């Protein structure tokens, strides 16, 4: 997203989502007249006629790992290649962000992704321009570098946090475009609090904001969430089909009749978006005849007979190429996603930090589901549930507004404890012997977690946090390299404790000569990324501080 500088004629936002991606833009002169005048692209899925303001996050690469197609076009092109058995040399990636979200290993420049067909690997940084929807600090730099590789220069790129972008969009919306609003977000008085429920395709991001007296927003608790997005409903539908025809059969169908498999789930996507509480008693899906034919070829008989032998015998009916699902059974497909979301919000609203929050702002593509909206209203009757007309585009359009007006968030809550791995004087009365390190004849304690910021600490945007001094370990050093760590506990002692994770390193050049090589460093949480400032005390010069979030362990 382009920076909000006066010489920028246009601001554009790219939302690289788990399930769908898209972009919006607006010109500065339009923003000044009407902040909501934001343009969005429209995509159409040719084989199913599905019209969307976003396109699937699907990438097709050729044998040289060059882009062939993206989105609906990638799905259709790969389906054609698979039908003609010409797909073996291609790389096909679909919903790959969740693979990274679920990974237990650290994200680095060498992180690999396996394609969906043959399991061939490609570096993740080559596959997508912006990474991981549920952002962590390393992912932000990963996104920045990927965007630069795509041709977006560093000084023209900003990262917008999705719940904050959505809040900003809704703040400008008129009352009639905010379902459930009696006065609109913009009319909230200073001190008002609201929970942002950003329900996307893969993950759900939740944060709580308080309106400040100057109109900016203050985060009341650290952002949280989980994998309860719309794809969890897809997984439930797939699990139901697997119980009927078998997991192996469904996988074979996906590989041998790829186009039909894609059409089946596109049809389900349409039903998932539109089914309401007052919809007819049965939901009808078109099932490709090729699935029945494949089932019979494998000697399994008729699928409709198999249904009668399952727990779905009273809920599902197979007629020709149509599968009819009783609405209660269809609604049940939403249970896993909704249950996780509801339980988390209930726990969050009980927190003393967010006491008094009685507004829920629903944004994100999954928030457009009438069934999800109904569930949230039923579970939180004392809260006012507010849903913008364009819930699925709230983040994108809000990100464009954020690009024009970035100074919107006044303070955030730290999700982690931040500190630097350093060496201190060894104290035999309290330090374990395993941490003893001899340095130029002196006893040092290694791996000490020197805390700069505590988890849950309120961070005023662009304010300097905890300035501290460091010295080189060896007398002949010309650089001070400071490994930076995070922790999920408030007061870690050492950086190798299980709650700690390596984040990156800060490297500072120091004078080659002289005895005073003290370096003063501080953490500055500005915008949405961690910045570092370092000053060499002997010269008073501010040096460049490189925060490299994508290195391996030191």
C-alpha positions in Angstrom: 0.0 0.0 0.0 1.4 3.4 -1.0 2.6 5.8 1.7 0.5 8.8 2.6 2.9 11.4 1.4 1.7 14.6 -0.2 3.4 13.7 -3.5 1.5 10.5 -3.8 -1.3 10.9 -6.3 -2.9 7.5 -5.5 -3.1 5.0 -2.7 -3.7 1.3 -3.5 -4.2 -1.6 -1.1 -3.7 -5.3 -1.7 -5.4 -7.9 0.5 -3.6 -11.2 0.1 -6.1 -13.4 2.0 -6.2 -17.0 2.9 -9.1 -17.8 0.6 -9.6 -14.7 -1.6 -7.5 -11.7 -2.6 -8.2 -8.4 -4.2 -7.2 -4.8 -4.5 -8.7 -1.3 -4.2 -7.4 2.2 -4.9 -8.3 5.8 -4.7 -6.8 9.1 -5.9 -5.8 11.8 -3.4 -8.2 14.4 -4.8 -11.1 12.0 -4.6 -10.2 11.0 -1.0 -10.2 14.7 0.0 -13.7 15.1 -1.4 -15.1 11.7 -0.4 -13.0 9.2 1.6 -15.4 6.4 0.7 -14.8 6.9 -3.1 -12.6 3.7 -3.4 -12.6 1.6 -6.5 -12.5 -2.2 -6.5 -12.0 -4.7 -9.2 -14.5 -7.5 -10.1 -13.7 -11.1 -11.1 -15.9 -13.7 -12.6 -15.4 -17.5 -12.5 -16.2 -18.6 -16.1 -17.3 -22.1 -15.5 -19.7 -21.3 -12.6 -20.6 -17.7 -13.3 -19.6 -16.7 -9.7 -19.1 -13.0 -9.6 -16.9 -11.7 -6.8 -15.1 -8.5 -5.7 -12.2 -10.8 -4.8 -10.5 -13.7 -6.6 -9.3 -17.0 -5.1 -5.8 -16.9 -3.6 -4.6 -19.5 -6.1 -1.3 -19.4 -8.0 -0.2 -21.5 -11.0 3.5 -21.5 -11.9 5.2 -23.2 -14.9 8.2 -25.5 -14.7 10.5 -22.4 -14.4 8.5 -21.2 -11.4 7.2 -18.3 -13.5 3.6 -17.1 -13.0 1.1 -18.6 -15.4 -2.2 -17.4 -13.8 -3.7 -16.2 -10.6 -7.2 -16.5 -9.0 -10.1 -18.0 -10.9 -8.0 -18.1 -14.1 -5.4 -20.2 -12.3 -8.1 -22.7 -11.1 -9.6 -23.0 -14.6 -6.2 -23.2 -16.3 -5.0 -25.9 -14.0 -8.2 -27.9 -14.3 -7.7 -27.9 -18.1 -4.1 -29.1 -17.8 -5.2 -31.8 -15.4 -8.0 -33.0 -17.7 -5.4 -33.3 -20.5 -2.8 -34.9 -18.2 -0.4 -32.0 -18.9 -0.2 -30.7 -15.4 2.8 -32.6 -14.0 5.4 -29.9 -14.7 3.3 -27.1 -13.2 3.1 -25.9 -9.6 -0.4 -25.3 -8.2 -0.9 -23.5 -4.9 -4.3 -22.9 -3.3 -5.0 -21.5 0.1 -1.4 -21.8 0.9 -1.3 -19.1 3.6 -2.9 -21.5 6.1 0.0 -23.9 5.6 2.3 -21.2 7.0 -0.2 -20.3 9.7 -0.3 -23.9 10.9 3.5 -24.4 10.6 5.4 -24.8 13.9 8.7 -23.8 12.3 10.0 -20.3 12.0 9.3 -18.2 8.9 12.5 -17.5 7.0 13.5 -16.5 3.5 14.1 -20.2 2.8 10.6 -21.4 3.9 9.3 -23.8 1.3 5.7 -24.5 0.2 4.5 -27.8 -1.3 2.2 -27.5 -4.3 -1.2 -29.3 -4.1 -0.7 -31.9 -6.8 2.8 -33.5 -6.8 4.2 -32.0 -3.6 6.9 -30.1 -5.5 8.5 -27.3 -3.4 9.0 -23.6 -4.1 10.3 -20.9 -1.9 7.3 -19.2 -0.2 8.7 -15.8 -0.8 8.4 -16.4 -4.6 4.8 -17.6 -4.3 3.1 -14.6 -2.7 3.6 -10.9 -2.3 2.1 -10.4 1.1 2.2 -13.1 3.8 0.3 -14.5 6.7 -3.2 -13.0 7.6 -2.7 -13.4 11.4 0.4 -11.2 11.5 3.5 -11.7 13.5 6.5 -9.4 13.4 8.6 -11.6 11.2 5.8 -11.9 8.7 5.6 -8.2 8.2 9.1 -8.0 6.9 8.5 -11.1 4.8 5.5 -9.3 3.2 7.6 -6.2 2.7 10.4 -8.1 0.9 7.9 -10.1 -1.2 6.2 -6.9 -2.3 9.5 -5.4 -3.3 10.2 -8.5 -5.3 6.9 -7.9 -7.0 8.1 -4.4 -8.0 6.7 -2.2 -5.1 9.5 -0.1 -3.7 10.3 0.0 0.0 9.4 3.7 0.5 6.0 3.2 -1.2 4.9 0.3 1.0 3.0 0.3 4.3 1.4 -2.5 6.3 -2.1 -2.0 7.6 -3.5 -4.2 10.4 -6.8 -5.5 9.2 -9.1 -4.8 12.1 -7.8 -1.3 12.3 -8.3 -0.8 8.6 -11.9 -2.1 8.9 -12.6 0.2 11.8 -11.4 3.2 9.8 -13.6 2.3 6.9 -16.7 1.9 9.1 -15.9 5.2 10.8 -16.7 7.1 7.5 -19.8 5.1 6.6 -23.2 6.8 6.8 -25.7 5.3 9.2 -27.8 3.6 6.6 -24.8 1.5 5.4 -24.2 0.1 8.9 -26.7 -2.6 9.7 -27.4 -2.6 13.4 -26.0 0.9 14.0 -28.0 3.6 15.7 -25.4 6.3 15.2 -22.6 4.9 13.2 -19.0 4.4 14.3 -18.2 8.0 13.6 -20.8 9.1 16.1 -19.3 7.2 18.9 -18.4 9.5 21.7 -14.8 9.5 23.1 -14.5 6.6 25.5 -16.7 4.3 23.6 -15.4 0.8 23.1 -16.1 -1.8 20.4 -14.8 -5.2 19.5 -13.8 -5.8 15.9 -14.6 -9.3 14.7 -12.7 -9.7 11.4 -13.9 -13.1 10.1 -12.0 -14.0 6.9 -11.6 -17.1 4.9 -8.9 -18.8 7.0 -8.5 -17.0 10.3 -10.6 -14.7 12.5 -8.8 -11.7 13.9 -10.2 -10.0 17.0 -9.3 -6.7 18.7 -10.9 -4.2 20.9 -10.7 -0.4 20.3 -11.5 2.7 22.4 -12.3 6.0 20.7 -9.9 8.7 22.0 -10.8 12.4 22.5 -8.9 13.4 19.4 -10.8 10.8 17.3 -7.9 8.3 17.1 -8.3 4.7 18.2 -6.6 3.0 21.2 -6.2 -0.8 21.3 -7.3 -2.2 24.7 -6.0 -5.7 24.6 -3.5 -7.5 22.3 -5.0 -8.8 19.1 -6.0 -12.4 19.1 -7.9 -15.0 17.1 -7.8 -18.4 15.5 -8.5 -20.6 12.5 -12.3 -20.3 12.6 -12.8 -18.7 9.2 -15.0 -19.7 6.3 -12.7 -22.4 5.2 -13.6 -24.3 8.3 -17.1 -24.6 6.9 -15.6 -26.0 3.7 -13.6 -28.5 5.7 -16.8 -29.7 7.4 -18.5 -30.1 4.0 -15.6 -32.0 2.7 -15.6 -34.3 5.8 -19.2 -35.0 5.2 -18.5 -36.0 1.6 -15.6 -38.2 2.7 -17.8 -40.0 5.1 -20.1 -40.9 2.2 -17.7 -41.7 -0.7 -14.5 -42.1 1.2 -11.5 -39.8 1.5 -9.4 -41.7 -1.1 -12.3 -41.5 -3.6 -12.7 -37.8 -3.1 -9.0 -37.3 -3.5 -9.0 -39.3 -6.7 -11.9 -37.3 -8.0 -10.1 -34.1 -7.3 -7.1 -35.3 -9.3 -8.9 -37.0 -12.2 -11.8 -34.6 -12.6 -10.2 -31.3 -11.4 -12.6 -29.0 -13.2 -15.7 -30.8 -11.8 -14.1 -30.8 -8.3 -13.6 -27.0 -8.5 -17.1 -26.4 -9.7 -18.5 -28.5 -6.9 -16.8 -26.3 -4.3 -17.7 -23.1 -6.1 -21.3 -24.1 -6.0 -21.0 -24.8 -2.3 -19.3 -21.4 -1.8 -22.3 -19.7 -3.4 -24.7 -21.6 -1.1 -22.5 -20.9 1.9 -22.6 -17.2 1.3 -26.4 -16.9 0.7 -28.2 -19.4 2.9 -30.4 -17.5 5.5 -32.4 -18.5 8.5 -35.6 -18.2 6.5 -34.2 -20.1 3.4 -36.2 -23.1 2.2 -36.1 -26.4 4.1 -33.5 -28.0 1.8 -30.3 -26.7 0.3 -29.6 -28.1 -3.2 -26.1 -28.6 -4.6 -25.2 -29.8 -8.1 -22.9 -32.9 -7.8 -20.9 -33.6 -11.0 -22.0 -36.9 -12.6 -18.4 -37.8 -12.9 -18.2 -38.4 -9.2 -21.0 -41.0 -9.4 -19.4 -42.6 -12.5 -16.0 -42.8 -10.7 -17.7 -44.3 -7.7 -19.3 -47.0 -9.8 -16.1 -47.7 -11.7 -14.5 -48.6 -8.5 -17.2 -51.1 -7.7 -18.8 -49.1 -4.9 -22.3 -49.1 -6.3 -24.6 -46.1 -6.1 -23.9 -43.1 -3.9 -27.5 -42.7 -3.0 -27.6 -46.2 -1.6 -24.4 -45.5 0.4 -26.0 -42.4 1.9 -28.8 -44.6 3.4 -26.0 -46.5 5.3 -24.6 -43.4 6.9 -25.7 -41.1 9.7 -26.9 -38.7 7.0 -29.7 -41.0 5.8 -32.4 -38.7 7.2 -30.8 -35.5 6.1 -29.4 -36.0 2.6 -31.1 -37.0 -0.6 -29.4 -37.8 -3.9 -31.6 -37.1 -6.9 -30.0 -37.3 -10.4 -27.0 -34.9 -10.2 -28.4 -33.0 -7.2 -27.6 -33.4 -3.5 -30.4 -32.1 -1.3 -29.3 -31.3 2.3 -31.8 -30.6 5.1 -31.2 -27.1 6.4 -30.4 -28.1 10.0 -27.7 -30.4 8.7 -26.4 -27.6 6.4 -26.3 -25.2 9.3 -24.4 -27.8 11.4 -21.5 -27.4 8.9 -21.0 -23.9 10.4 -20.8 -25.2 14.0 -17.1 -25.7 14.4 -16.2 -22.3 13.0 -18.9 -20.5 15.0 -18.2 -22.3 18.2 -14.6 -21.4 18.2 -15.3 -17.8 17.4 -18.1 -17.4 20.1 -16.1 -19.1 22.8 -13.1 -16.8 22.2 -15.2 -13.6 22.2 -17.0 -14.6 25.4 -13.7 -15.1 27.2 -12.3 -11.8 25.8 -15.4 -9.8 26.9 -14.9 -11.1 30.4 -11.4 -9.5 30.6 -11.1 -6.5 32.9 -9.1 -4.7 30.2 -12.2 -4.5 27.9 -14.9 -4.1 30.5 -17.7 -1.9 29.2 -17.4 -3.1 25.6 -21.0 -3.6 24.2 -20.5 -3.1 20.5 -19.4 -5.8 18.0 -18.3 -4.7 14.6 -18.4 -7.6 12.1 -16.1 -7.3 9.0 -14.4 -9.7 6.6 -15.9 -12.0 3.9 -17.2 -14.6 6.3 -19.1 -11.9 8.3 -21.4 -11.6 5.2 -22.9 -15.0 6.1 -26.4 -14.5 7.4 -26.0 -17.7 9.5 -22.9 -16.4 11.2 -24.5 -13.0 11.8 -27.5 -14.7 13.4 -25.3 -16.8 15.7 -23.4 -13.8 16.9 -26.6 -11.8 17.7 -28.0 -14.8 19.6 -24.9 -15.4 21.6 -24.4 -11.7 22.5 -27.9 -10.3 23.0 -26.6 -7.4 25.2 -24.2 -6.2 22.5 -25.1 -4.1 19.5 -23.8 -6.0 16.4 -22.8 -3.7 13.6 -22.2 -5.0 10.1 -21.3 -2.7 7.1 -22.9 -3.4 3.8 -19.6 -4.3 2.3 -18.2 -6.4 5.1 -16.0 -8.3 2.8 -14.4 -5.2 1.4 -14.2 -3.3 4.7 -10.5 -4.2 5.3 -9.4 -3.4 1.7 -11.2 -0.1 1.5 -10.1 0.8 5.0 -6.5 0.1 4.1 -6.8 2.6 1.2 -8.1 5.2 3.7 -5.3 4.3 6.1 -2.8 4.9 3.3 -4.1 8.5 3.0 -4.4 8.9 6.7 -2.0 6.6 8.6 -2.0 8.5 11.9 -5.3 6.9 13.1 -4.1 4.5 15.8 -2.8 6.2 18.9 -1.7 3.2 21.0 -1.5 -0.6 20.8 -1.1 -3.4 23.3 2.1 -5.4 23.0 1.4 -9.0 22.1 4.8 -10.2 23.5 7.6 -9.3 25.8 10.5 -8.0 23.8 14.1 -8.1 24.8 17.7 -8.5 23.7 20.0 -11.5 24.3 23.0 -10.2 26.1 25.9 -11.2 28.4 26.1 -10.0 32.0 28.6 -10.4 34.8 28.3 -14.0 36.0 26.9 -14.4 39.6 27.6 -17.8 41.0 24.9 -17.4 43.6 22.1 -17.1 41.1 23.2 -18.1 37.6 23.3 -21.7 36.5 26.8 -23.0 35.6 25.6 -24.0 32.2 25.4 -20.2 31.4 29.0 -19.5 32.3 31.1 -18.1 29.5 34.7 -16.9 29.7 35.4 -13.7 27.7 38.9 -12.3 27.7 39.5 -13.7 31.2 36.2 -12.6 32.7 33.2 -14.7 33.7 30.1 -13.8 31.8 26.5 -15.1 32.0 25.3 -15.8 28.4 21.8 -15.8 26.9 20.3 -13.3 29.4 16.9 -11.9 28.3 17.3 -8.2 28.8 13.7 -6.9 28.7 12.7 -3.8 26.8 8.9 -4.2 26.6 6.5 -6.3 28.6 3.6 -8.4 27.2 0.4 -6.4 27.7 2.2 -3.1 27.9 0.5 -0.1 26.3 2.7 1.3 23.5 2.1 4.8 22.4 2.7 5.0 18.7 6.2 6.3 17.8 7.2 6.7 21.5 10.7 5.5 22.5 10.4 2.4 24.7 13.0 1.6 27.3 16.4 3.0 26.2 19.3 0.8 27.2 23.0 0.7 26.7 25.2 -2.2 25.3 28.9 -2.8 24.8 30.8 -5.1 22.5 31.7 -8.4 24.1 35.3 -8.4 22.6 37.7 -5.4 22.5 38.4 -5.8 18.8 34.8 -5.7 17.6 33.7 -3.1 15.0 30.0 -4.0 15.2 27.6 -4.8 18.0 25.1 -7.5 17.0 22.1 -7.8 19.3 19.8 -10.8 18.9 16.2 -9.8 19.6 13.8 -12.2 21.2 10.1 -12.3 22.1 8.4 -14.2 24.9 4.9 -15.1 25.9 5.6 -14.6 29.6 6.2 -11.3 31.4 9.6 -11.8 32.9 11.8 -14.4 31.1 15.3 -15.0 32.5 17.0 -16.5 29.5 16.3 -16.5 25.8 16.4 -20.3 25.4 13.4 -20.8 27.7 10.5 -22.6 25.9 8.3 -19.5 25.9 10.9 -17.5 24.0 11.3 -17.1 20.2 14.1 -15.5 18.2 12.8 -12.6 16.2 15.8 -11.1 14.5 19.0 -9.2 15.1 20.0 -5.6 15.4 23.4 -4.8 13.9 25.1 -1.5 14.8 28.4 -0.3 13.4 30.8 1.1 16.1 34.1 3.1 15.8 37.2 1.0 15.2 39.3 3.0 17.6 38.7 4.3 21.1 37.8 2.8 24.4 34.2 4.1 24.7 32.1 1.9 22.4 28.8 2.2 24.3 25.7 1.9 22.1 22.4 3.2 23.3 19.4 1.4 21.7 15.7 1.7 22.0 12.6 0.0 20.6 10.1 2.2 18.8 6.7 0.7 17.8 5.7 3.0 15.0 2.9 2.3 12.5 2.6 -1.5 12.4 6.3 -2.4 12.4 9.0 -2.5 15.0 11.7 0.1 14.4 15.0 0.4 16.2 17.1 3.5 17.0 20.8 3.2 17.9 23.2 5.9 19.0 27.0 5.6 19.5 27.6 7.5 22.7 31.2 8.5 22.0 30.2 10.3 18.8 26.6 11.2 19.4 25.9 9.8 15.9 22.7 7.9 15.2 23.7 4.8 13.3 21.6 2.7 11.0 19.9 -0.2 12.8 19.0 -3.2 10.7 16.2 -5.3 12.0 16.4 -8.6 10.1 13.3 -10.6 11.0 14.1 -13.4 8.5 17.4 -14.8 9.6 17.8 -18.2 11.1 18.7 -18.7 14.7 22.0 -16.9 15.7 
